[in-house]
Amino acid sequence: MPAQAKAILEEILKSLGFEATVEEHALDDGVFLDVKTDDSGRLIGRQGQTLSDLQYITNRMLFQQDPSTPKVLIDVGGYRAKARETLVQKARAAAEKVRRWGDIVEMEPMSAFDRRVIYNSLKDDPGIEATSVEVEGTIKKAILLRPKH
């Protein structure tokens, strides 16, 4: 199946008019496809939205062919790795504010993928409790950090 994921992504990119190469790497729980292109900005999109959509479409096409297929994670030009590191730094800074002042800190609204990065970065912090809250007028949720009692 993994070779199929690469082939599907390459076909989508070709159909969209992108000249790109795709490198495939195995993950514990799926497949990682790293896209190399000179036009990475257009493939990433605003706040990574185009990249997320590309990943969603690829996964849907794979799932239609085989519901047991592993998930595919797609990155372009290291964007997800940089974005993840930025999120982890924001989470640590917010957690430090909670520890220092004892206040509740609300992080900006974010996607489920980004919230998962935040939760994973704080899961081993014994002094911080993190919960998601709905944000009116958006489908995204914010994370509240508060001292754990």
N, C-alpha and C positions, 0 to 999 in steps of 0.2 A: 503493500500500500504506500509506503513513504515515497517511492519513486513517482507514484501517481500524483501526489501532492505537488511535487516539483513541476511535473509536466503540466498540470492544471494551471498553476501560477504562471508559468512561462507562456502558456497560451493566452491567458487573460492579459498579461502585460503586452504581448505581441498584438493582440486585438485592439488594445487601447493606444497602440502606436509608440510604446516605450521600447527603447533599445536597452536591454538589461541582461545581466547574467544572474543566475540564482544558485547559491551554494546551499547544500542541504546538510544538516547536522542532526543526529539523534538526541533526543532528550529522554529523561526518565519516563515522562508521561505523554510523549508525543514527538513531534518533529519541529525543528527550527529551520526556517528558510530565510537566508540572508540575501537580500537583493542588492546588487551593485549596479548603479546607473549614474550617468552624468546629470540626470534630471530628478535627483532625489527630492527636491523641494516640492515638486508637483505631486510626487507619489506619496509623500508624507502628509501634505495638506495642512490646513490650519489646526493647530494643537493636535496633530496626529490623526485627524478625523478620516482622511482619505486612506491612510494606512490601516486604521481600524476597520473601515468598510471593506478594503481589499482582503483583509484577513477573514472577515465574516463571510464574504462571498466564497472564498476558497474553501473554508470549512463547510459551508452549506452544500457546495457542489460535491465535496468528498462524502459528506454524510448521506446525501441522496443516493450515492452509488453503494455505500456500505455503512450502515448505522454504527458499526462497531469500530470504525476507523479512528485512530488517535487524533487528538487536536493538533492543529498546526499553528505555530506562532511565527509571524512574519515581521522582519525588521528591515529597514532601509537605511543604509549608511550609519548604523549604530545609534539611530534615533531613540529606540526604546531603552537601550542601555543608559544613555545620557539622561533621558526623561526619568527613568527609575532612580538613578542616583540623585537627581534633583529632588524628587519626592521624598526619598529617604532623608536627605538633609533637612527638608522642611519639617518632616515628622519629628526628627530629633530636636530641632530648634523649638518647635511647639511643646514637646514633652519637657524640655528644659524650663520653659516659661511656667508650665504647670507645677513642676517641682519647686521652682524658685518662689513663685507667688501664691501657689495654692488655688489659682483661679481656673475656671473652665476656659479652654481655648477652642474656638471653632475654626476649622480649616475650611478652605474654599470648596464649593461644590465640585465633585469629580465623578468620573465613571467608576463602574464596579471594578474594572481592572486596576485603576489607580488606587481605589480604596483597599484592595487586596494587598497591594504593595505596602501601603501605610500600615495595615494590620500586621503583616509579616515582619515589618521592621520594628514594631513595638511589642510583639507578642511575648518577648522575654523580659520586658521591663516591669519589675514587680510593683512600681509605684504609680503606674499609669493605666487608666481604664479608657478604652476607646469604644465609642458607639456611633453608628450611622443615624442621621436624622434626615427626613425629607426636606427639600428646599422648595418652597412654594414657587410655582411658575416654571419649573424645570423637571426633567426626568432624572437629573443627577441628585446625589445625596452628599451632604457634608459630613465630616467626622468631627465629633466632639471629644476632646481629651480632657479628662478630669483626674484629680488624685484618687488613687485606690485606697479605700479605708479598710 
